[in-house]
């Protein structure tokens, strides 16, 4: 559904009326969401989000405001959430190292025991690995990398211990807030290995790497690993697998994105 689809706006309007909310600012359109600042019936500031991820309400309830926005109300059937309000300011406003340290601290708070209602990233990875030898990638990926990713994916699946993952934690999905300095938003939750949370941070703010992609990726990777106390080898393996998976699933028109995926996979191994 497009963010400017009238059905999305109409859905927001229905919940304004149903939950006795009033608009309190301009709506923000994302790729497939519409988020609107509102006031509740008692005047409290909040955010109304339409187009939420299917299980986003589940993890917000589970986190209970610890490291993430607090859920105030949810309509899971129509994928509408009411949360506490956060500021427009994101980690994009901070230097790279400081932003990585904040995200790394959030890992420990958000990686709670796995929820049975969520899909398994490890199981999904195994399905991809089983298809990989016959996969006809639209964009060529070096055979060395695909063979390496296949071997790594099997090793990772063999001894996986899953927790709840945010699923898309990066600079723009952490916002400044009043209750805490920074809170995570816009989860795409699933169960998985905690080392499988790094890839989005390596992909975002690509312009920061200008002129020094290898060193920039490596610095960000090591900052996240060290600050979060993760196992370097396991984190590296997950990054390589995720980058190869993304590259093999790319369309011919996504050549620039594939170049980024492969650059990251190589940088964390140099």
C-alpha positions as CSV (number, residue, x, y, z in Angstrom):
1,X,0.0,0.0,0.0
2,X,1.4,3.4,-0.9
3,X,1.7,5.9,2.0
4,X,-0.5,8.4,0.2
5,X,-3.1,5.8,-0.5
6,X,-6.5,7.3,0.6
7,X,-7.2,4.0,2.4
8,X,-4.2,4.6,4.7
9,X,-5.4,8.1,5.5
10,X,-8.9,6.9,5.9
11,X,-7.7,4.3,8.4
12,X,-6.0,6.9,10.4
13,X,-9.1,9.1,10.4
14,X,-11.3,6.2,11.6
15,X,-9.0,5.6,14.5
16,X,-8.9,9.3,15.4
17,X,-12.6,9.0,15.9
18,X,-12.7,5.6,17.4
19,X,-10.0,6.3,20.0
20,X,-11.1,9.9,20.6
21,X,-7.9,11.4,19.4
22,X,-7.2,14.8,17.7
23,X,-4.5,15.6,15.2
24,X,-1.7,17.6,16.6
25,X,0.6,18.2,13.7
26,X,1.4,17.1,10.2
27,X,1.5,13.4,9.3
28,X,4.7,11.8,8.3
29,X,4.7,9.4,5.4
30,X,7.1,6.5,5.2
31,X,7.6,3.8,2.6
32,X,4.4,2.0,3.7
33,X,3.3,3.8,6.8
34,X,1.5,7.0,7.9
35,X,2.5,8.4,11.3
36,X,0.5,11.3,12.8
37,X,1.1,13.3,16.0
38,X,-2.0,13.3,18.1
39,X,-3.4,14.2,21.5
40,X,-5.4,11.7,23.5
41,X,-8.7,12.5,25.1
42,X,-6.9,13.7,28.3
43,X,-4.5,15.9,26.2
44,X,-1.4,13.6,26.4
45,X,0.9,13.7,23.3
46,X,1.0,10.4,21.3
47,X,1.7,9.1,17.8
48,X,-0.9,7.2,15.7
49,X,0.8,4.8,13.2
50,X,-1.0,3.1,10.4
51,X,0.7,0.4,8.3
52,X,2.5,-1.1,11.3
53,X,4.4,-4.4,10.9
54,X,2.2,-7.4,11.6
55,X,3.8,-8.3,15.0
56,X,5.0,-4.9,16.0
57,X,2.3,-4.6,18.7
58,X,3.5,-7.9,20.2
59,X,7.1,-6.8,20.7
60,X,6.1,-3.4,21.9
61,X,4.0,-5.0,24.6
62,X,6.8,-7.4,25.5
63,X,9.4,-4.6,25.7
64,X,7.1,-2.5,27.8
65,X,8.8,0.7,27.0
66,X,12.3,-0.6,27.9
67,X,14.4,0.7,25.1
68,X,11.5,1.2,22.7
69,X,8.4,3.4,22.4
70,X,5.7,2.5,24.9
71,X,2.5,1.1,23.3
72,X,-0.7,2.8,24.4
73,X,-3.2,1.0,22.2
74,X,-3.3,-1.3,19.3
75,X,-5.6,-2.6,16.6
76,X,-3.6,-5.6,15.3
77,X,-6.2,-6.6,12.7
78,X,-5.9,-3.2,10.9
79,X,-2.2,-2.7,11.8
80,X,-2.8,0.5,13.7
81,X,-0.8,1.5,16.8
82,X,-1.0,4.3,19.3
83,X,2.4,4.9,21.0
84,X,4.0,7.5,23.2
85,X,5.3,10.4,21.2
86,X,9.0,10.7,20.2
87,X,10.8,13.6,18.6
88,X,11.6,13.8,14.9
89,X,15.3,13.8,15.8
90,X,17.0,10.5,15.0
91,X,20.5,9.2,15.4
92,X,21.3,10.7,12.0
93,X,22.0,13.9,14.1
94,X,24.9,12.2,15.9
95,X,28.5,11.3,14.9
96,X,28.9,7.8,13.7
97,X,30.7,6.3,16.7
98,X,28.3,7.8,19.2
99,X,25.3,6.6,17.3
100,X,26.7,3.0,17.1
101,X,27.3,3.0,20.9
102,X,23.7,4.0,21.5
103,X,22.4,1.3,19.2
104,X,24.7,-1.3,20.8
105,X,23.3,-0.4,24.2
106,X,19.8,-1.0,22.9
107,X,20.6,-4.5,21.7
108,X,20.9,-5.7,25.3
109,X,17.5,-4.2,26.2
110,X,15.6,-5.3,23.1
111,X,17.0,-8.8,22.8
112,X,14.5,-10.5,25.2
113,X,13.6,-14.2,25.1
114,X,12.1,-15.3,21.8
115,X,8.3,-15.0,21.4
116,X,6.6,-18.0,19.9
117,X,4.3,-15.8,17.7
118,X,7.2,-14.4,15.7
119,X,8.9,-16.0,12.7
120,X,12.4,-17.4,13.0
121,X,15.2,-15.7,11.1
122,X,17.3,-18.8,11.5
123,X,14.6,-21.0,9.9
124,X,14.2,-18.5,7.1
125,X,17.9,-18.4,6.5
126,X,18.0,-22.2,6.3
127,X,15.3,-22.2,3.6
128,X,17.3,-19.6,1.6
129,X,20.5,-21.7,2.0
130,X,18.7,-24.8,0.7
131,X,17.7,-22.9,-2.4
132,X,21.0,-21.1,-2.9
133,X,22.7,-23.7,-5.1
134,X,19.9,-23.6,-7.7
135,X,19.2,-19.9,-7.3
136,X,19.4,-18.0,-10.6
137,X,20.5,-14.6,-9.3
138,X,19.4,-11.6,-11.4
139,X,22.7,-9.9,-10.5
140,X,26.0,-11.9,-10.6
141,X,27.5,-12.5,-7.2
142,X,31.1,-13.9,-6.9
143,X,30.9,-17.7,-6.5
144,X,33.5,-17.5,-3.7
145,X,31.1,-15.4,-1.7
146,X,28.0,-17.6,-2.4
147,X,29.9,-20.7,-1.4
148,X,31.2,-19.0,1.8
149,X,27.7,-17.8,2.7
150,X,26.3,-21.3,2.2
151,X,28.8,-22.8,4.5
152,X,28.3,-20.1,7.1
153,X,24.6,-20.3,7.0
154,X,24.7,-24.0,7.8
155,X,27.1,-23.4,10.8
156,X,24.9,-20.6,12.1
157,X,21.7,-22.6,11.9
158,X,23.3,-25.6,13.8
159,X,23.9,-23.7,17.0
160,X,21.4,-20.8,16.9
161,X,20.0,-19.5,20.2
162,X,17.2,-17.1,19.3
163,X,16.0,-13.9,21.0
164,X,13.6,-11.2,19.9
165,X,15.2,-9.0,17.2
166,X,14.0,-5.5,16.3
167,X,14.7,-6.4,12.7
168,X,15.5,-3.0,11.3
169,X,17.5,-1.1,13.9
170,X,19.5,1.7,12.4
171,X,20.2,5.4,12.7
172,X,16.7,6.5,11.5
173,X,14.7,4.0,13.6
174,X,16.0,5.4,16.9
175,X,14.4,8.7,18.0
176,X,15.0,11.2,20.7
177,X,12.3,11.2,23.4
178,X,11.3,12.8,26.7
179,X,11.1,9.7,28.8
180,X,14.5,8.5,27.7
181,X,17.2,10.1,25.5
182,X,16.7,7.6,22.7
183,X,14.0,5.0,21.9
184,X,13.6,2.5,19.1
185,X,10.7,2.7,16.8
186,X,9.4,0.9,13.7
187,X,10.3,-2.7,14.6
188,X,10.0,-5.4,12.0
189,X,10.2,-8.1,14.6
190,X,11.4,-11.7,14.4
191,X,13.2,-14.2,16.5
192,X,16.9,-14.7,15.7
193,X,20.5,-14.7,16.7
194,X,21.5,-11.4,18.4
195,X,24.5,-11.2,16.1
196,X,22.0,-10.9,13.2
197,X,21.0,-7.4,14.2
198,X,24.0,-5.5,12.8
199,X,23.4,-5.5,9.1
200,X,21.0,-2.5,8.9
201,X,23.5,-0.3,10.8
202,X,26.2,-1.1,8.3
203,X,24.0,-0.3,5.3
204,X,22.6,3.1,6.4
205,X,24.2,6.5,6.2
206,X,26.3,5.2,3.2
207,X,27.5,8.7,2.4
208,X,29.5,8.6,5.7
209,X,31.8,6.1,4.0
210,X,32.6,8.3,1.1
211,X,36.2,7.7,0.1
212,X,36.9,5.1,2.7
213,X,34.2,2.4,2.5
214,X,36.4,-0.4,3.8
215,X,37.6,1.5,6.8
216,X,34.2,3.0,7.5
217,X,32.4,-0.3,7.5
218,X,35.1,-1.9,9.6
219,X,35.0,0.9,12.1
220,X,31.2,0.7,12.5
221,X,31.3,-3.1,12.7
222,X,33.9,-3.1,15.4
223,X,32.2,-0.3,17.4
224,X,28.9,-2.2,17.4
225,X,30.6,-5.5,18.3
226,X,32.8,-4.1,21.1
227,X,30.1,-1.9,22.6
228,X,27.5,-4.7,22.6
229,X,29.9,-7.4,23.8
230,X,29.2,-9.6,20.8
231,X,31.3,-12.4,19.4
232,X,33.3,-10.9,16.5
233,X,33.4,-14.1,14.4
234,X,29.7,-14.8,14.7
235,X,28.7,-11.2,14.0
236,X,31.0,-11.2,10.9
237,X,29.4,-14.5,9.7
238,X,25.9,-13.1,10.0
239,X,26.9,-9.9,8.1
240,X,28.4,-11.9,5.3
241,X,25.4,-14.1,5.0
242,X,22.9,-11.3,5.0
243,X,24.8,-9.3,2.5
244,X,25.1,-12.2,0.1
245,X,21.4,-13.0,0.7
246,X,20.4,-9.5,-0.2
247,X,22.7,-9.5,-3.3
248,X,21.3,-12.7,-4.7
249,X,17.8,-11.4,-4.2
250,X,18.4,-8.1,-5.9
251,X,16.8,-7.1,-9.3
252,X,18.9,-6.1,-12.3
253,X,18.0,-2.4,-11.6
254,X,19.6,-2.6,-8.1
255,X,23.2,-2.8,-9.2
256,X,24.3,0.0,-7.0
257,X,22.7,-1.7,-4.0
258,X,24.4,-4.9,-4.8
259,X,27.8,-3.1,-5.0
260,X,27.1,-1.9,-1.4
261,X,26.2,-5.4,-0.2
262,X,29.3,-7.0,-1.6
263,X,31.5,-4.1,-0.4
264,X,30.3,-4.7,3.2
265,X,30.7,-8.5,2.9
266,X,34.3,-8.0,1.8
267,X,35.1,-5.2,4.3
268,X,34.2,-7.1,7.4
269,X,36.6,-9.9,6.3
270,X,39.6,-7.9,5.3
